[in-house]
C-alpha cells in the first residue's frame, strides 16, 4: 500500500467518525429540543384548524341567516292565511262564552208572525223577479268568444249563473244558521261573500247588484225576527195557558169554599132551629143553658154566612186577587231584588210555596200581600212604575226588580194601598246555612242534619288527603 492510499484510508476513517459524531449530536439536540418542536407543530396545526373552523362558522352563519329569512317569509305568509281564516271562522263561531256579541236592532215593527211571513214571501218574490229580469247580476261588456258574440253571451250568462249560485248558497247557509246570538255575524258573512264573489268576477266584469245583496240581508233579518216573534208568541201562549190554569184553580177553590160555606151555614141553621125549639121546652137553669147555645149558634151562623158571601163575591169578581211582594236573599244573593206578582188563589200562600218548591234552593220571604178587586191592574201599575229597574230587560214576564222595599211601599201608598210591609226578610234556611258554614270553618261541632245520614266531606278529596297526611 502506498502512502497516498494510507492517507485516503485515514481521511475516510476521520470523515466516518465525524459523521457518526454529527449524527449522535443531532439526535442529542433533537432529543433535547423535541418538546419545542412539537409545540410549534401543534401551533401550526391549531392555526390551520382555527382557519377551517372560522370558514365553517361563516358558512353556517350565512346558511342560518338564509334559513331565518326563509322562515320569516313563510311565517308571514302563514300568519296572513291564519288571520284570514280566523276572521272567516269568527263568522261561524257559536260558542257563547267566547263570542263578542253585536247588539242587533230590529228592522221591522210587525206585531204578528203572519206579517213577518208575508214580508218574507215578498222578498222571495223580489229576488226571483230580479233573477228573471237579469238585474240580480250585470255585465256591461259584450264579450266575443271565437269571433262569436253569441258564444260570448252564453259564456257571460253561464258565469252570472255560477256567481249567483255561489252567493245564494252563502245566503242560504247564513239564513239556516242565524240565531239570536249570531245575527250580526251572519250579516257580515253575507256582506263578505258579496265582496269576495264580485272580486272573483272582476276579469269578466260581472258584478252582483247591491240591490240583490240588500234583499239577501232583508231575508236574513226577516228570518231572524220571525223566529224571535214565534218564540215570543209561544211564550205568550204559555203565559196565557198558565194564567188560565191559575184562574181555573182559583175558581175551583172559590166554588169549593162556597160549597163548604153553604154546607156549614145549613148545618148551623139546622142546629139553631133545633136549639130554638128546645128553648120553648126548657125551664130554669136549662133555659139559660139553651139560650147560651142559641147565641153561640147564631154567632157561628153569621160567621158561616160571611164566609159564603166572601166566597160568592170572589167567585163573581174575576179580577180580584192578591199582589205579592217577595224576596229570596239566599237564592239571588241580593237584599234589593224583589218579585212582584199576582195570584187569585183563595189562599195566596199556596202560590208562594209553589214558586219556592224546587226552582230555587231557599224559600221565598213574603214582605207584603195586597188584596185588590183589580189585582191584574194593580200588578201592571207596579210593573210600569219600576220598568227601568227590571232585572231582565228582554223578557217582560220575568217579574224581578232591583229596588228597595221603601220604593215599593211608597208607590203602594201613592195608589191608595194601605198594607203592612215586613221590612226584614227572615231567610231562615239561608241564615242557618251560613251559621253551619261558619261553624265548620271555625272547627266547631255542627249539629247533625235533621234528615239523617252521614255528612258529606267539604271536598271530594278531603278524606283521602287526611288519610295520606
C-alpha positions in Angstrom: 0.0 0.0 0.0 1.4 3.4 -0.9 1.4 6.4 1.3 -1.3 8.0 -0.7 -3.7 5.1 -0.1 -2.9 5.2 3.6 -3.7 8.9 3.8 -7.0 8.3 2.0 -8.0 5.5 4.3 -7.2 7.6 7.3 -9.2 10.5 5.9 -12.2 8.3 5.3 -11.9 7.0 8.8 -11.9 10.5 10.1 -14.8 11.5 8.0 -16.8 8.5 9.1 -16.0 9.3 12.7 -17.1 12.9 12.2 -20.3 11.7 10.5 -21.1 9.3 13.4 -20.3 12.1 15.9 -22.5 14.6 14.0 -25.4 12.1 13.9 -25.1 11.4 17.6 -25.1 15.2 18.3 -28.1 15.7 16.0 -30.0 13.0 18.0 -29.0 14.6 21.2 -30.1 18.0 20.0 -33.4 16.6 18.8 -34.0 14.8 22.0 -33.3 18.0 24.0 -35.5 20.3 21.8 -38.2 17.8 20.9 -40.9 19.5 23.1 -40.3 22.8 21.5 -40.5 21.4 18.0 -43.8 19.5 19.0 -45.4 22.8 20.3 -44.6 24.7 17.1 -46.1 21.9 15.1 -49.2 21.9 17.3 -49.4 25.7 16.9 -49.4 25.3 13.2 -52.0 22.6 13.3 -54.1 24.7 15.6 -53.9 27.7 13.3 -54.9 25.5 10.4 -57.9 24.1 12.4 -58.9 27.6 13.6 -58.9 28.8 10.0 -61.1 25.9 9.0 -63.5 26.5 11.9 -63.7 30.2 11.0 -64.6 29.3 7.4 -67.2 26.8 8.6 -68.7 29.4 11.0 -69.0 31.9 8.3 -70.7 29.4 6.0 -73.0 28.3 8.9 -73.9 31.9 9.7 -74.7 32.6 6.1 -76.8 29.4 5.9 -78.6 30.3 9.2 -79.3 33.8 8.0 -80.8 32.5 4.9 -82.9 29.9 6.8 -84.2 32.6 9.2 -85.1 34.8 6.2 -87.0 31.9 4.6 -88.7 31.1 7.9 -89.7 34.7 8.4 -91.2 34.8 4.9 -93.0 31.5 5.5 -94.3 32.7 8.8 -95.6 36.0 7.4 -97.4 34.1 4.7 -98.8 31.6 7.1 -99.8 34.4 9.5 -101.7 36.1 6.8 -103.6 32.9 6.0 -104.3 32.3 9.7 -105.7 35.8 10.2 -107.9 35.4 7.2 -109.2 32.0 8.2 -109.7 33.3 11.8 -111.8 36.1 10.6 -113.8 33.7 8.4 -114.2 31.2 11.3 -115.4 34.0 13.5 -118.5 34.3 11.3 -119.5 30.8 12.1 -118.4 30.8 15.8 -121.3 29.8 18.0 -119.6 29.4 21.4 -121.4 31.9 23.5 -118.6 32.2 26.2 -116.0 33.2 23.6 -118.2 35.4 21.5 -118.1 39.2 21.2 -121.8 40.0 20.9 -123.1 42.5 18.4 -126.3 44.4 19.5 -128.9 43.7 16.9 -131.5 46.4 16.3 -134.8 45.1 14.8 -135.5 46.5 11.3 -139.2 45.7 11.2 -142.1 46.6 13.6 -144.6 43.9 12.7 -146.8 42.7 15.5 -147.6 39.2 14.4 -145.7 36.3 12.9 -148.0 36.2 9.9 -146.9 39.8 9.0 -143.3 38.7 9.0 -144.1 35.6 6.9 -145.9 37.8 4.4 -143.0 40.2 4.1 -140.6 37.3 3.8 -142.6 36.0 0.9 -142.4 39.4 -0.8 -138.6 39.3 -0.5 -138.5 35.9 -2.1 -140.7 37.1 -5.0 -138.5 40.2 -5.5 -135.3 38.1 -5.7 -136.9 35.8 -8.2 -138.1 38.8 -10.3 -134.6 40.3 -10.3 -133.0 37.0 -11.5 -135.7 36.6 -14.2 -135.2 40.3 -15.3 -131.4 39.9 -15.4 -130.9 42.7 -12.8 -129.6 40.4 -10.0 -126.2 40.5 -11.7 -124.9 42.6 -14.5 -122.1 42.6 -17.1 -121.6 45.9 -19.0 -119.2 44.3 -21.6 -120.5 42.4 -24.7 -117.9 39.6 -24.9 -116.9 37.8 -28.0 -115.7 34.1 -28.0 -114.2 32.6 -31.1 -115.3 35.7 -33.0 -118.9 34.9 -31.9 -120.9 37.3 -29.8 -123.5 34.6 -29.3 -120.9 32.4 -27.7 -119.7 35.4 -25.6 -123.3 36.0 -24.4 -123.6 32.3 -23.5 -120.4 32.5 -21.5 -121.5 35.6 -19.7 -124.8 34.0 -18.8 -123.1 30.9 -17.5 -120.7 33.0 -15.4 -123.6 35.0 -13.9 -125.4 31.8 -13.1 -122.3 30.4 -11.3 -121.8 33.7 -9.3 -125.4 33.9 -8.2 -125.5 30.3 -7.3 -122.4 30.8 -5.1 -123.9 33.9 -3.5 -127.3 32.3 -2.9 -125.5 29.3 -1.3 -123.8 31.6 1.2 -127.0 33.4 1.9 -128.9 30.1 2.5 -126.1 28.9 4.8 -126.3 32.1 6.8 -130.1 32.1 7.0 -130.0 28.4 8.1 -127.6 29.2 10.9 -128.9 32.6 12.1 -129.8 32.8 15.7 -130.2 35.4 18.5 -126.5 35.1 19.3 -125.0 35.5 15.8 -127.3 37.6 13.7 -124.8 40.5 13.3 -122.1 37.9 12.3 -124.3 36.4 9.7 -125.0 39.8 8.3 -121.2 40.3 8.0 -120.9 36.9 6.4 -123.3 37.9 3.6 -121.5 41.2 3.0 -118.1 39.5 2.8 -119.5 36.8 0.4 -120.9 39.6 -1.8 -117.5 41.3 -1.9 -115.5 38.1 -2.5 -117.7 36.8 -5.2 -117.8 40.1 -7.0 -114.0 40.2 -6.8 -113.9 36.8 -8.5 -115.9 38.2 -11.4 -113.5 41.1 -12.0 -111.8 39.6 -15.0 -115.2 39.1 -16.7 -116.5 42.4 -15.4 -119.6 40.7 -13.8 -121.0 42.0 -10.6 -123.9 41.1 -8.4 -126.0 44.2 -7.8 -126.2 45.9 -4.4 -130.0 45.7 -4.6 -129.9 41.9 -4.7 -127.4 41.9 -1.7 -129.9 44.1 0.2 -132.7 41.7 -0.5 -130.5 38.9 0.9 -129.8 40.9 4.0 -133.6 41.5 4.3 -134.2 37.8 4.0 -131.7 37.1 6.8 -133.2 39.8 9.1 -136.8 38.8 8.5 -136.0 35.2 9.2 -134.3 36.1 12.4 -137.0 38.5 13.6 -139.7 35.9 12.6 -138.0 33.3 14.8 -138.0 35.9 17.7 -141.6 36.7 17.1 -142.6 33.0 17.0 -140.7 32.5 20.3 -142.5 35.5 21.8 -145.9 34.2 20.7 -145.1 30.8 22.0 -144.1 32.2 25.3 -147.2 34.4 25.4 -149.4 31.4 24.8 -147.6 29.6 27.5 -148.2 32.5 29.8 -151.9 32.7 28.8 -152.3 28.9 29.5 -150.6 29.4 32.8 -153.0 32.3 33.7 -156.0 30.2 32.6 -154.8 27.3 34.7 -154.4 29.7 37.6 -157.8 31.2 37.1 -159.4 27.7 36.8 -157.6 26.6 40.0 -158.7 29.8 41.8 -162.3 29.3 40.6 -162.3 25.7 41.8 -161.1 26.9 45.2 -163.8 29.6 45.3 -166.5 27.1 44.3 -165.3 24.6 46.9 -165.1 27.4 49.6 -168.6 28.5 48.6 -170.0 24.9 48.8 -168.3 24.4 52.2 -169.7 27.7 53.5 -173.2 26.8 52.2 -173.0 23.4 53.9 -171.7 25.0 57.1 -174.4 27.6 57.0 -177.1 24.9 56.5 -175.6 22.9 59.4 -175.6 25.8 61.8 -179.1 26.9 60.6 -180.5 23.4 61.3 -178.8 23.3 64.7 -180.1 26.8 65.5 -183.6 25.8 64.7 -183.4 22.8 66.9 -181.9 24.9 69.7 -184.8 27.5 69.4 -187.3 24.7 69.6 -185.6 23.5 72.7 -185.9 27.0 74.2 -189.7 26.6 74.2 -189.4 23.4 76.2 -186.6 24.4 78.6 -187.1 25.9 82.1 -184.9 27.4 84.8 -181.2 26.7 84.5 -181.8 24.5 81.5 -183.3 27.5 79.7 -180.2 29.7 80.4 -178.0 26.9 79.0 -180.1 26.6 75.9 -180.2 30.3 75.3 -176.4 30.5 75.6 -176.2 27.7 73.0 -178.6 29.6 70.7 -176.4 32.8 71.0 -173.3 30.7 70.1 -175.0 29.1 67.1 -176.3 32.5 65.9 -172.7 33.8 66.0 -171.4 30.8 64.1 -174.2 31.0 61.6 -173.3 34.7 61.0 -169.7 33.7 60.5 -170.6 31.0 58.1 -172.8 33.4 56.2 -170.0 35.9 55.9 -167.7 33.2 54.5 -170.4 32.3 52.0 -170.7 35.9 50.9 -166.9 36.3 50.6 -166.6 33.1 48.5 -169.5 34.1 46.3 -168.1 37.6 45.9 -164.6 36.4 44.9 -166.1 33.9 42.5 -168.0 36.6 40.8 -165.2 39.1 40.7 -162.9 37.7 38.0 -160.2 40.2 38.7 -160.0 40.0 42.4 -156.8 38.6 43.9 -153.6 39.4 45.8 -150.5 41.2 44.6 -147.5 39.8 46.5 -144.0 41.2 47.1 -141.5 38.5 47.9 -137.7 38.1 48.1 -135.1 35.3 48.2 -131.7 36.5 49.5 -130.2 33.1 49.7 -131.1 32.2 46.1 -130.3 35.6 44.4 -127.6 37.0 46.8 -129.3 40.4 46.9 -131.4 42.2 49.5 -132.7 44.6 46.9 -134.2 42.1 44.4 -137.9 41.6 44.7 -140.5 39.7 42.8 -143.8 41.5 42.3 -146.5 39.1 41.1 -150.3 38.4 41.3 -152.4 35.4 42.3 -156.1 34.8 42.5 -155.9 31.8 44.8 -158.2 31.8 47.8 -155.0 31.1 49.9 -152.3 33.2 48.1 -149.5 31.5 50.2 -150.1 28.3 48.1 -148.7 30.2 45.1 -145.7 31.4 47.1 -144.9 27.8 48.2 -145.1 26.7 44.6 -142.6 29.3 43.5 -140.1 28.2 46.1 -140.8 24.5 45.8 -138.0 23.2 43.5 -136.8 26.0 41.3 -134.7 27.8 43.9 -132.6 26.4 46.8 -134.3 28.5 49.5 -137.9 29.5 50.3 -139.2 33.0 49.4 -139.9 35.5 52.1 -143.2 37.5 51.9 -142.9 41.2 52.5 -146.4 42.2 51.5 -149.7 40.6 50.4 -152.0 43.2 48.9 -155.7 42.3 48.2 -157.3 44.1 45.3 -160.6 43.8 43.4 -158.5 44.5 40.3 -155.3 42.6 41.0 -154.0 42.5 37.4 -154.4 46.3 37.1 -152.5 46.8 40.4 -149.8 44.4 39.4 -149.4 46.2 36.0 -149.2 49.6 37.8 -146.3 48.3 39.9 -144.5 46.8 36.8 -144.9 50.1 34.8 -143.6 52.2 37.7 -140.4 50.1 38.1 -139.9 49.1 34.4 -136.5 50.7 34.3 -135.4 48.6 37.3 -136.2 45.2 35.9 -133.6 42.5 36.3 -134.5 41.0 32.9 -134.9 43.8 30.3 -135.8 41.3 27.5 -138.4 39.0 28.9 -141.2 41.1 30.4 -142.8 38.1 32.0 -139.9 37.8 34.5 -141.2 39.9 37.4 -138.0 40.6 39.3 -136.9 44.1 40.1 -133.7 45.7 41.6 -135.4 48.1 44.0 -135.7 48.8 47.7 -138.7 47.9 49.8 -139.1 51.6 50.7 -139.7 52.4 47.0 -142.3 49.6 46.7 -144.1 50.8 49.9 -144.0 54.5 48.7 -145.6 53.6 45.4 -148.2 51.4 47.1 -149.3 54.3 49.3 -149.5 56.5 46.2 -152.0 54.0 44.8 -154.1 54.3 47.9 -153.0 50.9 49.2 -152.6 50.6 52.9 -150.8 47.4 53.9 -148.3 46.4 56.5 -144.8 45.7 55.0 -142.4 43.3 56.6 -139.1 45.1 56.3 -136.6 42.3 57.3 -136.5 39.1 55.3 -136.4 36.1 57.6 -134.4 33.9 55.2 -134.3 31.3 57.9 -132.8 28.4 56.0 -130.3 30.7 54.3 -129.1 32.2 57.6 -128.9 28.8 59.2 -126.8 27.6 56.3 -124.4 30.5 56.8 -124.2 29.6 60.5 -123.4 25.9 59.7 -120.6 27.0 57.3 -119.1 29.4 59.9 -119.1 26.6 62.5 -117.3 24.3 60.1 -114.8 26.9 59.2 -114.0 27.6 62.8 -113.8 24.0 63.7 -116.9 23.9 65.9 -119.2 21.0 66.2 -122.1 21.1 63.7 -125.5 19.6 64.7 -126.5 16.6 62.6 -128.8 17.4 59.7 -132.4 16.6 60.6 -132.8 14.4 57.6 -130.2 12.0 59.0 -127.4 10.2 57.1 -123.6 10.7 57.2 -122.4 14.2 56.4 -120.6 14.7 53.1 -117.0 16.0 53.1 -116.4 19.6 52.1 -114.1 18.4 49.3 -114.3 15.3 47.2 -110.7 14.5 48.1 -110.6 15.9 51.7 -110.9 12.5 53.4 -108.3 10.9 51.2 -105.9 13.8 51.8 -106.4 13.4 55.6 -105.6 9.7 55.4 -102.5 10.3 53.3 -101.4 13.1 55.7 
